[in-house]
Amino acid sequence: MAVKTDKRISEARAWTYVLLGGILEIVWASGFKYEGIPSIVVLVSLLTSFDLIIRATKALPVGTVYAVFAGMGTLGTTIVEIVMSGGTVSMLRIVFILLLLACIIGLKLSSKGSGA
């Protein structure tokens, strides 16, 4: 009978998982719209991003992890959309993108030392 050990990861590693998961979310979400991203890349990115987020929640609060993950995906896919549409963007949209970025950074900074 195998004994399962409770192997916790460090906060730094957990945040690395969130960062990588967020980047992969941008890949798979963009792949839904742009045919240039092969379906296998979309599928692998989707599964890997969720695996990384699940791992990150072992060391960080799930609400913070999910908010940062979703915020990164929203921010990244919005930037991809702007670039792919020829760079047209309103000043109001830039303000909201920067506000979202500030909220993501604020969540990251406010969770330091909060544990799981």
LINQUI-V861090 format. One record per run of one state. SS is the DSSP state (H for helix, E for strand, - for the rest). FROM is the first residue (numbers start at 1). LEN is the number of residues. If there is no record, write none. Layout:
# LINQUI-V861090
SS FROM LEN
SS FROM LEN
This chain:
# LINQUI-V861090
- 1 10
H 11 21
- 32 7
H 39 18
- 57 5
H 62 23
- 85 6
H 91 20
- 111 6
